[in-house]
Amino acid sequence: MDYKKTAQQILTYVGGKENVSELTHCFTRLRFILKNSKLPQKDKLLKIGGVISVVESNGQYQVVLGNKVEKVYEQIEPMLSDIPESKKEKKKISLGNKLLNTITAIFTPTIPAIAASGMLKGILAVASIVATTFYQLDIKEYDTYVILNAASDALFYFMPIILGYAAAKVFKASEYIAMIIGATLCYPTIVALMTGETAVSLFGLGITKANYVSSVIPIIIAIFILSYVQRFLEKVIPEVLKIIMVPTLSLLVMIPATLLLFGPIGIYIGQFINWIYYYIMNFSPILLGAFIGGIWCILVIFGAHRAIIPIGINDVAQTGRQNLLAFAGAANFSQAGAALGVFLKTKNKSLKTVAASAAVTALFGITEPAIYGVNLRLKKPMIYAVISGAAGGALMGWGGSYGIAFANQGVLTIPVYADAGTKAFLSYLIGCSIAFFGACALTMILGFKDLPSEDQEVVQPNSDELFISDDDIKILSPIKGQVIPLSEVEDEAFSSGAIGKGIAIYPETGEVRAPMDCTVSALYPTLHVIELVLDNGIEMLIHIGINTVELKGTYFESFITVGEHVEKGSKIVSFDRDAIIAAGYDITTSLIITNSPQYREIDSSSQPQVTNEDNLLFIKL
């Protein structure tokens, strides 16, 4: 039985709770009981203490634990742990990393909805411009426009409710109580009180008047405090009264606290953050545009771009416009241009195919294939993209470009920036053009170290059928664990083969060892990515886990330095696999041959499990 897959399929629906990451961690540990039982899978689960019922449907399982699901989890987690308790051994996460991870966790689930609202607003903007210019009609007075415009604005107007739910998921508070607090801030009577001319008081105490509609930070602070209030109430209130008294008292405590204290604090923090951003903007919009346009895709590599996304979201919510993603658009178009330059210049057919696909996807706002599969891989095109993105962003800053919605940066979202006026919109279009064509031209003129073309490769005649021979280059597995086809990895950059051919491993241990004598060519600061050049010239990328860049190196330890030559079997990186799983991350590790086009065939072991002594990859020259 594939316990990892089964754990991901299990959902528990009790009192509105649905926490896949906790359950995945929980049932990963349950495998130690389940795997030793010969009972059918459903009966195995029923044998676990506290399980009331198991419902099987279409290969999925709903495991019902009753109203004590959290206590059951707390009890079985240490009992079934396959490793000693390691609270004292866990590395401490810095305050900055905790804050970054929290911001990412709260805002990431909302981005698709925000992007959809932005796209709709952009379509309406174009429709309005066309109607006014060519037909002398003001469609903003039509009911259809009013309804669709409401749909595009609704998310931002009710932002406290949306973020209340998202923050409650992160801080482990009641999602529905959090939404009520957010809804209270948007309630028409409250809005009227806060925006009226008369003073407002609560229990005789004066309230700082502020309009919380479309606000971002106040609700996040409020739900953070709610999580502690809720846990305290759950400890002191008898079990029989919890279902009524905990939510009631939570509201009675948090509504006054939010309006009197945490709401105003959040408003002031938001105003301060915006003040800093726009202070730099007012000092030199050209400098700010160049900085964001140049560094945005560098931030994407490390996942750090998510830390500044809330600035754009908050700007749209508060003012109906943002320029952050205008500058970031220059970065995206520059990646597309650099990839196009590689496509036009390379003689390697495989790289040409990858570059063409990456250029197209980058034009639509998906830059990872261009970054990882082409530009960063070849190094120089990445430099050209940064330079061109900075130039394009600088022009946008000079022209005052901005968008009227928060939308992903690509050709489909250009209309979002049309409402800024002729100069600003032209600056945006020209800035994107400079970024795109500039990166393409620099890549073609200045060039890069190309991969060998197919006619330079050594091809063995009459060897169309793949088989393992003594002439194959055999590479040992760097990790002990379960072999997974690369196509099944839940990361398109790897599963698509855009970066190169290879295989994936679901680790059983937290060690990565050198598969052959090799030189360390790169080691990311987050330690989750290692690049090796084997002594036979094969270039291997080892990517530990999915989205583990967000951990910023926590739970990882390095035993190597860049440029160091290491012997086969030497430990190069270790990681706390169980802590990473507990943090909600998939630890599937991708092993990619980044110079795959140089080799005729790359095959992998047919064994379901491998150790560091087993051959994992077989390379045909």
C-alpha positions as CSV (number, residue, x, y, z in Angstrom):
1,M,0.0,0.0,0.0
2,D,1.3,3.5,-0.9
3,Y,0.9,5.1,2.6
4,K,2.1,8.5,1.4
5,K,-0.6,8.6,-1.3
6,T,-3.2,7.2,1.1
7,A,-2.4,9.8,3.7
8,Q,-2.9,12.6,1.2
9,Q,-6.3,11.2,0.3
10,I,-7.5,11.1,3.9
11,L,-9.7,14.0,5.0
12,T,-11.3,14.3,8.4
13,Y,-14.5,16.3,8.5
14,V,-15.3,17.1,12.2
15,G,-16.7,20.5,13.3
16,G,-15.5,22.2,10.2
17,K,-11.9,21.0,10.6
18,E,-10.0,20.0,7.5
19,N,-6.3,20.0,8.0
20,V,-4.6,17.9,5.4
21,S,-1.0,18.7,6.5
22,E,-1.6,17.5,10.0
23,L,-3.4,14.4,8.9
24,T,-0.7,13.6,6.3
25,H,1.9,13.8,9.1
26,C,-0.3,11.7,11.4
27,F,-1.1,8.9,9.0
28,T,2.5,8.8,7.8
29,R,3.4,7.7,11.3
30,L,0.4,5.3,11.5
31,R,2.0,3.3,8.7
32,F,4.1,1.5,11.4
33,I,1.0,0.0,12.8
34,L,-0.8,-0.5,9.5
35,K,2.0,-2.2,7.6
36,N,2.2,-5.0,10.1
37,S,-1.4,-5.9,9.8
38,K,-2.9,-8.3,7.2
39,L,-6.4,-6.9,7.6
40,P,-8.0,-5.1,4.7
41,Q,-7.1,-1.4,4.6
42,K,-10.5,-0.2,5.9
43,D,-10.4,-2.7,8.8
44,K,-6.9,-1.6,9.6
45,L,-8.0,1.9,10.2
46,L,-11.0,0.8,12.3
47,K,-8.6,-1.0,14.6
48,I,-7.0,2.3,15.6
49,G,-8.3,3.5,18.9
50,G,-10.7,6.5,18.6
51,V,-11.8,5.8,15.0
52,I,-15.6,5.9,14.9
53,S,-16.1,5.1,11.3
54,V,-14.3,4.8,7.9
55,V,-16.1,5.6,4.7
56,E,-14.6,4.4,1.5
57,S,-15.6,6.0,-1.8
58,N,-13.8,6.0,-5.2
59,G,-10.5,5.0,-3.6
60,Q,-10.6,7.7,-1.0
61,Y,-11.2,7.4,2.8
62,Q,-13.0,9.6,5.2
63,V,-11.9,8.8,8.8
64,V,-14.3,10.0,11.4
65,L,-12.8,10.6,14.9
66,G,-15.7,12.4,16.5
67,N,-15.4,15.7,18.5
68,K,-12.0,14.9,20.0
69,V,-10.1,14.8,16.8
70,E,-7.4,17.3,18.0
71,K,-6.9,15.4,21.3
72,V,-6.6,12.1,19.4
73,Y,-4.0,13.6,17.1
74,E,-2.1,15.0,20.0
75,Q,-2.1,11.6,21.7
76,I,-1.2,9.3,18.8
77,E,1.4,11.6,17.3
78,P,4.1,11.0,20.0
79,M,3.0,7.4,20.6
80,L,3.5,6.4,17.0
81,S,6.6,8.5,16.3
82,D,9.3,6.5,14.6
83,I,12.0,8.8,15.9
84,P,12.7,10.0,19.4
85,E,11.1,13.2,20.5
86,S,13.4,15.9,19.2
87,K,11.9,19.2,20.4
88,K,15.2,20.1,22.0
89,E,17.1,19.1,18.9
90,K,15.0,21.1,16.4
91,K,16.7,24.2,15.0
92,K,15.2,27.4,16.0
93,I,13.6,29.4,13.2
94,S,14.5,33.1,13.1
95,L,11.8,35.6,13.7
96,G,12.3,36.9,10.1
97,N,11.8,33.5,8.6
98,K,8.8,32.8,10.8
99,L,7.2,36.1,9.6
100,L,8.0,35.4,6.0
101,N,6.6,31.8,6.2
102,T,3.4,33.2,7.9
103,I,2.9,35.9,5.3
104,T,3.3,33.3,2.5
105,A,1.0,30.8,4.1
106,I,-1.8,33.5,4.6
107,F,-1.6,35.1,1.2
108,T,-0.7,32.3,-1.2
109,P,-4.2,30.6,-1.1
110,T,-5.9,33.9,-1.9
111,I,-3.7,34.8,-4.9
112,P,-5.8,32.8,-7.5
113,A,-9.0,34.6,-6.4
114,I,-7.1,38.0,-6.4
115,A,-5.7,37.3,-9.8
116,A,-9.2,36.4,-11.2
117,S,-10.6,39.6,-9.8
118,G,-7.8,41.5,-11.4
119,M,-8.3,39.9,-14.8
120,L,-12.0,40.8,-14.6
121,K,-11.2,44.4,-13.7
122,G,-8.8,44.6,-16.6
123,I,-11.4,43.3,-19.1
124,L,-13.8,45.9,-17.8
125,A,-11.2,48.6,-18.2
126,V,-10.6,47.7,-21.8
127,A,-14.3,47.5,-22.5
128,S,-14.8,51.0,-21.0
129,I,-11.9,52.5,-23.0
130,V,-13.2,50.9,-26.3
131,A,-16.8,52.0,-25.6
132,T,-15.7,55.6,-24.8
133,T,-13.2,56.0,-27.7
134,F,-15.1,54.4,-30.6
135,Y,-18.8,54.6,-29.6
136,Q,-18.9,57.6,-27.2
137,L,-20.7,55.4,-24.6
138,D,-20.2,55.5,-20.9
139,I,-20.8,51.8,-20.1
140,K,-20.2,52.4,-16.4
141,E,-23.8,53.4,-16.1
142,Y,-25.1,50.1,-17.5
143,D,-26.3,47.4,-15.1
144,T,-24.1,44.8,-16.7
145,Y,-21.0,46.8,-16.0
146,V,-22.1,47.6,-12.4
147,I,-22.7,43.9,-11.7
148,L,-19.4,42.7,-13.2
149,N,-17.5,45.5,-11.5
150,A,-19.0,44.5,-8.2
151,A,-17.7,40.9,-8.8
152,S,-14.2,42.3,-9.5
153,D,-14.3,44.6,-6.4
154,A,-16.0,42.2,-3.9
155,L,-12.9,40.3,-2.8
156,F,-11.1,43.6,-2.0
157,Y,-14.0,45.1,-0.3
158,F,-14.5,42.1,1.9
159,M,-10.8,41.4,2.3
160,P,-11.0,41.2,6.1
161,I,-13.3,38.2,5.8
162,I,-11.2,36.4,3.2
163,L,-7.9,37.0,5.1
164,G,-9.7,36.2,8.4
165,Y,-10.4,32.7,7.1
166,A,-6.9,32.3,5.6
167,A,-5.2,33.5,8.8
168,A,-7.3,31.2,11.0
169,K,-6.1,28.3,9.0
170,V,-2.5,29.3,9.6
171,F,-2.8,30.3,13.3
172,K,-5.1,27.3,14.0
173,A,-8.1,29.3,15.2
174,S,-11.8,28.8,14.4
175,E,-12.2,29.8,10.7
176,Y,-15.8,30.9,11.2
177,I,-15.2,33.0,14.3
178,A,-12.4,34.7,12.3
179,M,-14.8,35.3,9.4
180,I,-17.3,36.9,11.8
181,I,-14.7,39.2,13.2
182,G,-13.8,40.2,9.6
183,A,-17.4,40.6,8.7
184,T,-18.0,42.9,11.7
185,L,-15.2,45.2,10.4
186,C,-17.1,45.4,7.0
187,Y,-20.6,45.6,8.5
188,P,-22.4,48.7,7.0
189,T,-23.4,50.1,10.3
190,I,-19.8,49.8,11.7
191,V,-18.5,51.4,8.5
192,A,-21.0,54.3,8.9
193,L,-19.9,54.8,12.5
194,M,-16.2,54.7,11.6
195,T,-16.6,57.1,8.7
196,G,-19.1,59.5,10.4
197,E,-18.3,62.8,12.0
198,T,-19.4,61.9,15.6
199,A,-17.1,60.2,18.1
200,V,-17.5,56.5,18.6
201,S,-17.2,54.7,22.0
202,L,-17.4,51.1,23.2
203,F,-18.1,50.4,26.9
204,G,-17.4,54.1,27.5
205,L,-14.0,53.9,25.9
206,G,-13.3,56.0,22.8
207,I,-12.5,54.1,19.6
208,T,-9.9,55.2,17.1
209,K,-12.0,55.8,14.0
210,A,-10.7,53.9,10.9
211,N,-12.3,52.4,7.9
212,Y,-11.5,48.7,7.9
213,V,-13.1,47.9,4.6
214,S,-10.4,46.5,2.3
215,S,-7.9,46.5,5.1
216,V,-5.3,43.8,5.3
217,I,-3.1,43.9,8.5
218,P,-5.7,44.6,11.2
219,I,-7.5,41.3,10.6
220,I,-4.3,39.3,10.6
221,I,-3.2,40.7,13.9
222,A,-6.7,40.1,15.4
223,I,-6.8,36.4,14.3
224,F,-3.3,35.9,15.6
225,I,-4.5,37.1,19.1
226,L,-7.7,35.1,18.6
227,S,-5.7,31.9,18.3
228,Y,-4.3,32.4,21.8
229,V,-7.6,33.5,23.3
230,Q,-9.3,30.4,21.9
231,R,-6.7,28.0,23.2
232,F,-6.9,29.6,26.7
233,L,-10.7,29.3,26.7
234,E,-10.6,25.7,25.5
235,K,-8.3,24.9,28.5
236,V,-10.5,26.6,31.2
237,I,-14.0,25.9,30.0
238,P,-15.6,22.4,30.8
239,E,-15.9,20.0,27.9
240,V,-19.7,20.1,27.9
241,L,-19.8,23.9,27.5
242,K,-17.0,24.3,24.9
243,I,-19.1,24.1,21.8
244,I,-21.2,27.2,22.9
245,M,-19.0,29.1,25.3
246,V,-15.7,29.1,23.4
247,P,-17.0,30.9,20.3
248,T,-19.3,33.2,22.3
249,L,-16.5,34.4,24.6
250,S,-14.1,34.6,21.7
251,L,-16.3,37.1,20.0
252,L,-17.1,39.0,23.2
253,V,-13.3,39.4,23.8
254,M,-12.0,39.9,20.3
255,I,-14.6,42.3,18.8
256,P,-13.9,45.0,21.5
257,A,-10.1,44.2,21.5
258,T,-10.0,44.5,17.7
259,L,-11.8,47.8,17.5
260,L,-10.1,49.3,20.5
261,L,-6.5,48.1,20.1
262,F,-5.5,45.6,17.4
263,G,-7.4,47.3,14.5
264,P,-5.8,50.7,15.0
265,I,-2.4,49.1,15.4
266,G,-2.8,47.2,12.1
267,I,-3.9,50.3,10.3
268,Y,-0.9,52.2,11.5
269,I,1.5,49.3,10.6
270,G,0.0,49.2,7.1
271,Q,0.3,52.9,6.7
272,F,3.9,52.8,7.8
273,I,4.8,50.0,5.3
274,N,3.2,51.9,2.5
275,W,4.9,55.1,3.6
276,I,8.3,53.4,3.3
277,Y,7.5,52.0,-0.1
278,Y,6.2,55.3,-1.5
279,Y,8.9,57.3,0.2
280,I,11.4,55.4,-2.0
281,M,8.9,55.8,-4.9
282,N,8.7,59.6,-4.3
283,F,12.4,59.9,-3.8
284,S,13.1,58.1,-7.2
285,P,10.4,56.1,-9.0
286,I,13.1,55.3,-11.6
287,L,15.3,53.7,-8.9
288,L,12.4,51.7,-7.4
289,G,11.3,50.5,-10.8
290,A,14.8,49.4,-11.7
291,F,15.3,47.6,-8.4
292,I,12.0,45.7,-8.6
293,G,12.3,45.0,-12.3
294,G,15.8,43.7,-11.9
295,I,15.6,41.7,-8.7
296,W,12.1,40.3,-8.9
297,C,13.0,37.0,-10.6
298,I,16.0,36.6,-8.3
299,L,13.6,36.8,-5.4
300,V,11.4,34.2,-7.2
301,I,14.3,31.7,-7.1
302,F,14.4,31.9,-3.3
303,G,10.7,32.4,-2.8
304,A,11.3,35.7,-1.2
305,H,9.1,37.6,-3.6
306,R,6.1,36.5,-1.6
307,A,7.2,38.7,1.3
308,I,6.5,41.9,-0.7
309,I,3.4,40.8,-2.5
310,P,1.2,42.0,0.4
311,I,2.3,45.6,-0.5
312,G,0.6,45.3,-3.9
313,I,-2.5,43.6,-2.4
314,N,-2.8,46.3,0.3
315,D,-2.4,49.1,-2.3
316,V,-5.2,47.7,-4.4
317,A,-7.4,47.2,-1.4
318,Q,-6.8,50.7,-0.1
319,T,-6.3,52.8,-3.2
320,G,-7.5,50.7,-6.1
321,R,-4.1,50.8,-7.8
322,Q,-0.6,49.3,-7.5
323,N,2.7,49.7,-9.3
324,L,4.6,46.8,-7.7
325,L,3.4,44.3,-10.3
326,A,4.0,46.7,-13.1
327,F,7.7,46.7,-12.2
328,A,7.6,42.9,-11.7
329,G,6.1,42.6,-15.2
330,A,9.3,44.0,-16.7
331,A,11.1,41.1,-14.9
332,N,8.7,38.5,-16.4
333,F,9.0,39.8,-19.9
334,S,12.8,39.9,-19.6
335,Q,12.8,36.2,-18.7
336,A,10.7,35.5,-21.8
337,G,13.0,37.5,-24.0
338,A,16.1,35.8,-22.7
339,A,14.6,32.4,-23.3
340,L,13.6,33.5,-26.8
341,G,17.2,34.6,-27.4
342,V,18.4,31.1,-26.4
343,F,15.8,29.5,-28.7
344,L,17.1,31.6,-31.7
345,K,20.8,31.1,-31.0
346,T,21.3,27.6,-29.6
347,K,22.2,24.8,-32.0
348,N,21.0,22.1,-29.5
349,K,17.6,20.9,-30.7
350,S,16.5,19.8,-27.2
351,L,17.4,23.1,-25.6
352,K,15.7,24.9,-28.5
353,T,12.5,23.1,-27.7
354,V,12.7,23.8,-24.0
355,A,13.5,27.5,-24.6
356,A,10.6,28.0,-27.0
357,S,8.1,26.5,-24.5
358,A,9.6,28.5,-21.6
359,A,9.5,31.8,-23.6
360,V,5.8,31.3,-24.3
361,T,4.9,30.4,-20.7
362,A,6.9,33.3,-19.4
363,L,4.9,35.7,-21.6
364,F,1.8,34.5,-19.8
365,G,3.3,35.1,-16.3
366,I,4.8,31.6,-15.6
367,T,8.5,32.2,-15.4
368,E,9.8,29.1,-13.6
369,P,10.5,27.0,-16.8
370,A,12.4,30.0,-18.2
371,I,14.3,30.6,-15.0
372,Y,15.2,27.0,-14.1
373,G,15.1,25.3,-17.5
374,V,17.0,27.9,-19.6
375,N,18.3,31.2,-18.2
376,L,19.7,30.2,-14.8
377,R,20.9,26.9,-16.3
378,L,23.0,28.8,-18.8
379,K,23.8,31.7,-16.4
380,K,24.5,34.5,-18.8
381,P,21.0,34.8,-20.2
382,M,19.9,35.2,-16.5
383,I,22.2,38.2,-16.2
384,Y,20.9,39.7,-19.4
385,A,17.4,39.3,-18.1
386,V,18.1,41.1,-14.9
387,I,19.7,44.0,-16.7
388,S,16.9,44.3,-19.2
389,G,14.2,44.0,-16.5
390,A,15.8,46.8,-14.5
391,A,15.9,49.0,-17.6
392,G,12.2,48.3,-18.3
393,G,11.2,48.8,-14.7
394,A,13.1,52.1,-14.6
395,L,11.1,53.4,-17.6
396,M,7.8,52.4,-15.9
397,G,8.9,54.2,-12.8
398,W,9.6,57.3,-14.8
399,G,6.3,57.2,-16.6
400,G,4.2,56.5,-13.4
401,S,2.8,53.2,-14.6
402,Y,0.3,51.4,-12.3
403,G,-2.4,48.8,-12.5
404,I,-6.0,49.1,-11.3
405,A,-6.0,45.5,-10.0
406,F,-3.7,42.9,-8.5
407,A,-3.0,40.6,-11.5
408,N,-0.3,38.2,-12.6
409,Q,2.2,39.8,-15.0
410,G,1.8,38.7,-18.6
411,V,0.3,39.6,-22.0
412,L,-3.2,38.7,-20.7
413,T,-3.0,41.3,-17.9
414,I,-1.8,44.3,-20.0
415,P,-5.3,45.8,-19.9
416,V,-5.0,46.2,-16.1
417,Y,-2.5,49.0,-16.8
418,A,-4.4,50.7,-19.5
419,D,-6.5,52.9,-17.2
420,A,-3.4,54.7,-15.8
421,G,-3.4,57.3,-18.6
422,T,-1.6,57.6,-22.0
423,K,1.9,58.4,-20.6
424,A,1.8,55.7,-17.9
425,F,0.4,53.0,-20.2
426,L,2.8,53.8,-23.0
427,S,5.6,53.7,-20.4
428,Y,4.4,50.2,-19.3
429,L,4.2,48.9,-22.9
430,I,7.6,50.3,-23.8
431,G,9.1,49.1,-20.5
432,C,7.9,45.6,-21.2
433,S,9.2,45.8,-24.8
434,I,12.6,47.0,-23.6
435,A,12.7,44.1,-21.1
436,F,11.6,41.5,-23.7
437,F,13.6,42.6,-26.7
438,G,16.5,43.9,-24.7
439,A,17.1,40.5,-23.0
440,C,16.6,38.7,-26.4
441,A,19.1,40.9,-28.2
442,L,21.7,40.7,-25.4
443,T,21.4,36.9,-25.4
444,M,21.8,36.7,-29.1
445,I,24.6,39.3,-29.4
446,L,26.7,38.6,-26.3
447,G,25.9,34.9,-26.4
448,F,26.3,32.1,-23.8
449,K,28.0,28.8,-23.5
450,D,25.8,26.6,-25.6
451,L,25.1,22.9,-25.0
452,P,26.6,20.6,-27.7
453,S,24.4,20.1,-30.7
454,E,23.1,16.6,-31.4
455,D,25.5,16.1,-34.3
456,Q,28.3,16.6,-31.9
457,E,27.1,13.9,-29.6
458,V,28.4,10.3,-29.9
459,V,25.7,8.0,-31.1
460,Q,26.0,4.3,-31.0
461,P,24.6,2.6,-34.1
462,N,21.9,0.0,-33.9
463,S,21.1,0.9,-30.2
464,D,17.6,2.2,-30.5
465,E,16.3,-0.2,-27.9
466,L,17.3,0.9,-24.4
467,F,19.1,-1.7,-22.3
468,I,21.8,-1.7,-19.6
469,S,25.3,-2.5,-20.9
470,D,28.8,-2.5,-19.5
471,D,29.4,0.7,-21.5
472,D,26.7,2.7,-19.7
473,I,27.7,5.2,-17.1
474,K,26.2,4.0,-13.8
475,I,25.4,6.5,-11.1
476,L,24.7,5.4,-7.5
477,S,21.7,6.7,-5.7
478,P,22.6,9.8,-3.5
479,I,19.6,9.0,-1.2
480,K,18.1,5.9,0.3
481,G,14.4,5.6,-0.4
482,Q,11.4,4.8,-2.7
483,V,12.0,5.4,-6.4
484,I,9.3,7.6,-8.1
485,P,9.1,8.5,-11.8
486,L,10.0,12.1,-12.4
487,S,6.7,12.6,-14.2
488,E,4.8,12.0,-11.0
489,V,6.6,14.8,-9.0
490,E,4.1,17.6,-8.1
491,D,6.3,20.3,-9.5
492,E,5.9,21.1,-13.1
493,A,9.4,22.4,-13.5
494,F,10.7,18.9,-12.8
495,S,7.9,16.6,-14.0
496,S,7.8,18.3,-17.4
497,G,11.4,17.5,-18.0
498,A,12.1,21.2,-18.8
499,I,15.2,21.2,-16.7
500,G,16.4,17.7,-17.7
501,K,15.8,14.0,-17.4
502,G,16.2,12.1,-14.2
503,I,14.3,10.4,-11.4
504,A,12.9,11.2,-7.9
505,I,13.3,9.6,-4.5
506,Y,11.0,9.7,-1.5
507,P,13.7,9.6,1.2
508,E,13.7,7.0,4.0
509,T,16.7,8.8,5.7
510,G,17.8,12.4,5.9
511,E,21.1,12.1,4.1
512,V,22.4,13.0,0.7
513,R,25.6,11.4,-0.3
514,A,27.9,11.9,-3.3
515,P,26.8,9.4,-6.1
516,M,30.3,9.5,-7.6
517,D,33.5,11.5,-7.2
518,C,32.4,15.0,-8.0
519,T,32.8,18.7,-7.6
520,V,30.2,20.9,-5.9
521,S,29.3,23.6,-8.5
522,A,26.5,25.3,-6.5
523,L,24.9,25.1,-3.1
524,Y,21.8,27.3,-2.6
525,P,21.8,29.3,0.7
526,T,18.6,27.4,1.7
527,L,20.6,24.2,1.3
528,H,17.7,22.4,-0.4
529,V,19.4,22.5,-3.8
530,I,22.8,21.1,-4.6
531,E,24.5,21.1,-8.1
532,L,27.3,18.6,-8.7
533,V,29.6,18.1,-11.7
534,L,30.6,14.5,-11.7
535,D,34.2,13.7,-12.7
536,N,32.9,12.2,-15.9
537,G,31.3,15.5,-16.9
538,I,27.7,14.7,-16.0
539,E,25.9,17.6,-14.3
540,M,23.5,16.7,-11.6
541,L,21.0,18.8,-9.7
542,I,19.6,17.5,-6.4
543,H,16.4,19.3,-5.3
544,I,15.3,18.2,-1.8
545,G,11.5,18.4,-1.3
546,I,8.8,20.6,-2.9
547,N,8.6,24.2,-1.9
548,T,11.2,23.6,0.8
549,V,12.8,26.8,-0.2
550,E,10.3,28.4,2.2
551,L,12.1,26.8,5.1
552,K,15.1,29.1,4.5
553,G,17.6,26.3,5.4
554,T,15.8,25.3,8.6
555,Y,16.2,21.5,9.2
556,F,19.1,21.4,6.7
557,E,22.8,21.0,7.4
558,S,25.6,21.2,4.8
559,F,29.0,19.3,5.0
560,I,30.4,20.8,1.8
561,T,31.5,24.1,0.2
562,V,31.1,25.3,-3.3
563,G,34.1,24.3,-5.4
564,E,35.0,21.4,-3.1
565,H,35.9,18.1,-4.6
566,V,34.2,15.2,-2.7
567,E,34.6,11.5,-2.9
568,K,31.9,8.9,-3.7
569,G,29.8,8.2,-0.7
570,S,30.7,11.3,1.2
571,K,27.9,13.0,3.1
572,I,27.1,16.3,1.4
573,V,23.8,17.5,3.0
574,S,21.6,16.2,5.8
575,F,18.0,17.1,6.6
576,D,15.5,16.4,9.3
577,R,12.9,14.5,7.1
578,D,10.3,14.1,9.9
579,A,10.5,17.8,10.9
580,I,10.0,18.8,7.3
581,I,7.0,16.4,6.9
582,A,5.6,17.8,10.2
583,A,5.9,21.3,8.8
584,G,3.6,20.2,5.9
585,Y,6.1,19.8,3.1
586,D,6.5,17.0,0.6
587,I,10.0,15.6,0.8
588,T,10.1,14.0,-2.6
589,T,13.6,14.7,-3.9
590,S,14.3,15.2,-7.6
591,L,17.5,14.1,-9.2
592,I,18.0,15.9,-12.5
593,I,20.8,15.5,-15.2
594,T,20.9,19.1,-16.3
595,N,23.0,18.5,-19.3
596,S,20.7,15.6,-20.5
597,P,20.9,16.7,-24.2
598,Q,24.5,15.7,-24.3
599,Y,23.5,12.0,-23.8
600,R,21.6,9.6,-26.0
601,E,19.6,7.9,-23.3
602,I,19.1,8.3,-19.6
603,D,17.4,5.4,-17.8
604,S,16.7,4.7,-14.2
605,S,16.6,1.7,-11.9
606,S,13.6,-0.6,-12.0
607,Q,13.9,-1.3,-8.3
608,P,11.1,0.2,-6.1
609,Q,13.6,0.9,-3.3
610,V,17.2,1.9,-3.5
611,T,20.1,2.4,-1.1
612,N,23.3,4.4,-1.5
613,E,24.9,1.2,-2.7
614,D,22.5,0.7,-5.6
615,N,22.9,2.0,-9.2
616,L,20.1,4.5,-9.8
617,L,20.8,6.1,-13.2
618,F,22.2,4.6,-16.4
619,I,23.6,7.0,-19.0
620,K,24.2,6.1,-22.6
621,L,26.7,8.2,-24.4
